[in-house]
């Protein structure tokens, strides 16, 4: 099992940048994919970025070039750098881990990101 704790959310002006961090504890070696998801008010949860155990990354086309996911293996964290933020990026952002051969989902508690002037 794993535990995920997100930090780094907050209020940012349009055009600004923010970096979210997900601290991972537990059986880290059994995590196959890590990811960031978000849920905006009144909308369904959507994937923001994923990074596989081997380092491969994926982003939805709408976010490519603005968001960057990375792993810090020394500190057991997965980070999400968000640039050129827009009001539409306002959401609760969740860290996700797909664990074990059955890819069981684990979730953090979420961190609020608000983009507003």
C-alpha positions as a Markdown table, in Angstrom:
| # | Residue | x | y | z |
|---|---|---|---|---|
| 1 | Unk | 0.0 | 0.0 | 0.0 |
| 2 | Unk | 1.0 | 3.6 | -0.4 |
| 3 | Unk | 0.1 | 7.0 | 1.0 |
| 4 | Unk | -0.1 | 10.2 | -1.0 |
| 5 | Unk | 0.0 | 13.7 | 0.3 |
| 6 | Unk | -0.3 | 16.7 | -2.0 |
| 7 | Unk | 1.1 | 20.2 | -1.3 |
| 8 | Unk | 1.6 | 23.4 | -3.2 |
| 9 | Unk | -1.9 | 24.5 | -4.1 |
| 10 | Unk | -3.1 | 28.0 | -3.7 |
| 11 | Unk | -4.2 | 31.2 | -5.4 |
| 12 | Unk | -2.4 | 32.4 | -8.5 |
| 13 | Unk | -3.0 | 35.1 | -11.1 |
| 14 | Unk | -3.7 | 34.2 | -14.7 |
| 15 | Unk | -0.5 | 33.7 | -16.6 |
| 16 | Unk | 1.3 | 32.6 | -13.4 |
| 17 | Unk | 3.0 | 29.4 | -12.5 |
| 18 | Unk | 2.6 | 26.9 | -9.6 |
| 19 | Unk | 4.2 | 23.6 | -8.7 |
| 20 | Unk | 2.4 | 20.9 | -6.9 |
| 21 | Unk | 4.2 | 18.1 | -5.0 |
| 22 | Unk | 3.0 | 14.7 | -4.0 |
| 23 | Unk | 4.9 | 12.9 | -1.3 |
| 24 | Unk | 4.8 | 9.2 | -1.6 |
| 25 | Unk | 5.3 | 6.7 | 1.3 |
| 26 | Unk | 4.8 | 3.0 | 1.5 |
| 27 | Unk | 5.6 | 0.3 | -1.0 |
| 28 | Unk | 6.9 | 2.6 | -3.6 |
| 29 | Unk | 8.6 | -0.1 | -5.6 |
| 30 | Unk | 5.2 | -1.6 | -6.5 |
| 31 | Unk | 3.8 | 1.6 | -8.1 |
| 32 | Unk | 3.6 | 1.3 | -11.8 |
| 33 | Unk | 2.1 | 4.7 | -12.8 |
| 34 | Unk | 1.8 | 8.0 | -10.9 |
| 35 | Unk | -0.4 | 10.8 | -12.1 |
| 36 | Unk | -2.1 | 14.0 | -11.4 |
| 37 | Unk | -5.9 | 14.5 | -12.0 |
| 38 | Unk | -8.2 | 17.4 | -11.4 |
| 39 | Unk | -11.9 | 18.1 | -10.8 |
| 40 | Unk | -13.3 | 21.5 | -11.5 |
| 41 | Unk | -16.6 | 22.5 | -10.0 |
| 42 | Unk | -19.5 | 20.9 | -11.9 |
| 43 | Unk | -17.2 | 18.9 | -14.1 |
| 44 | Unk | -15.9 | 15.3 | -14.1 |
| 45 | Unk | -12.5 | 14.4 | -12.9 |
| 46 | Unk | -9.9 | 14.5 | -15.7 |
| 47 | Unk | -6.3 | 13.3 | -16.1 |
| 48 | Unk | -3.7 | 16.1 | -16.1 |
| 49 | Unk | -0.5 | 14.1 | -16.5 |
| 50 | Unk | 0.9 | 10.6 | -15.9 |
| 51 | Unk | 4.4 | 9.3 | -15.5 |
| 52 | Unk | 5.3 | 5.6 | -15.7 |
| 53 | Unk | 7.8 | 3.7 | -13.7 |
| 54 | Unk | 10.2 | 3.8 | -16.6 |
| 55 | Unk | 9.8 | 7.6 | -16.8 |
| 56 | Unk | 7.5 | 7.9 | -19.8 |
| 57 | Unk | 5.0 | 10.7 | -19.5 |
| 58 | Unk | 1.6 | 11.4 | -21.0 |
| 59 | Unk | -0.5 | 14.5 | -21.2 |
| 60 | Unk | -3.9 | 15.4 | -22.7 |
| 61 | Unk | -3.4 | 17.4 | -25.9 |
| 62 | Unk | -5.1 | 20.4 | -24.2 |
| 63 | Unk | -2.3 | 20.6 | -21.6 |
| 64 | Unk | 0.8 | 19.7 | -23.5 |
| 65 | Unk | 3.4 | 22.4 | -23.3 |
| 66 | Unk | 2.0 | 24.0 | -20.2 |
| 67 | Unk | 2.1 | 21.3 | -17.6 |
| 68 | Unk | 5.1 | 19.1 | -16.8 |
| 69 | Unk | 5.2 | 16.0 | -14.5 |
| 70 | Unk | 8.4 | 14.8 | -13.0 |
| 71 | Unk | 9.6 | 12.3 | -10.4 |
| 72 | Unk | 12.2 | 13.1 | -7.7 |
| 73 | Unk | 13.3 | 9.6 | -6.7 |
| 74 | Unk | 15.6 | 10.8 | -4.0 |
| 75 | Unk | 12.8 | 12.4 | -2.1 |
| 76 | Unk | 10.0 | 10.1 | -3.2 |
| 77 | Unk | 7.9 | 12.9 | -4.7 |
| 78 | Unk | 6.0 | 13.4 | -7.9 |
| 79 | Unk | 5.8 | 17.0 | -9.0 |
| 80 | Unk | 3.5 | 18.9 | -11.4 |
| 81 | Unk | 4.8 | 22.2 | -12.8 |
| 82 | Unk | 2.0 | 24.3 | -14.1 |
| 83 | Unk | 2.7 | 27.3 | -16.4 |
| 84 | Unk | 0.7 | 30.0 | -18.1 |
| 85 | Unk | -2.2 | 29.2 | -15.8 |
| 86 | Unk | -5.7 | 30.1 | -16.9 |
| 87 | Unk | -9.0 | 30.5 | -14.9 |
| 88 | Unk | -10.1 | 27.2 | -16.4 |
| 89 | Unk | -7.3 | 25.5 | -14.6 |
| 90 | Unk | -9.1 | 26.2 | -11.3 |
| 91 | Unk | -9.8 | 22.8 | -9.7 |
| 92 | Unk | -8.9 | 20.4 | -6.9 |
| 93 | Unk | -5.8 | 18.5 | -8.0 |
| 94 | Unk | -5.3 | 15.0 | -6.9 |
| 95 | Unk | -2.3 | 12.8 | -6.9 |
| 96 | Unk | -2.8 | 9.2 | -8.0 |
| 97 | Unk | -0.8 | 6.0 | -7.8 |
| 98 | Unk | -1.5 | 2.8 | -9.7 |
| 99 | Unk | -0.2 | 0.0 | -7.4 |
| 100 | Unk | 0.6 | -3.6 | -8.0 |
| 101 | Unk | -0.1 | -6.0 | -10.8 |
| 102 | Unk | -3.8 | -5.1 | -10.7 |
| 103 | Unk | -3.1 | -1.4 | -10.9 |
| 104 | Unk | -5.1 | -0.6 | -7.8 |
| 105 | Unk | -5.8 | 3.2 | -7.5 |
| 106 | Unk | -4.6 | 5.2 | -4.5 |
| 107 | Unk | -5.5 | 8.9 | -4.1 |
| 108 | Unk | -4.3 | 11.8 | -2.1 |
| 109 | Unk | -6.7 | 14.1 | -0.4 |
| 110 | Unk | -6.4 | 16.8 | -3.0 |
| 111 | Unk | -5.1 | 20.4 | -3.1 |
| 112 | Unk | -7.1 | 23.4 | -4.3 |
| 113 | Unk | -5.7 | 25.5 | -7.2 |
| 114 | Unk | -7.5 | 28.7 | -7.9 |
| 115 | Unk | -6.5 | 30.9 | -10.9 |
| 116 | Unk | -8.0 | 34.3 | -10.5 |
| 117 | Unk | -7.0 | 38.0 | -10.6 |
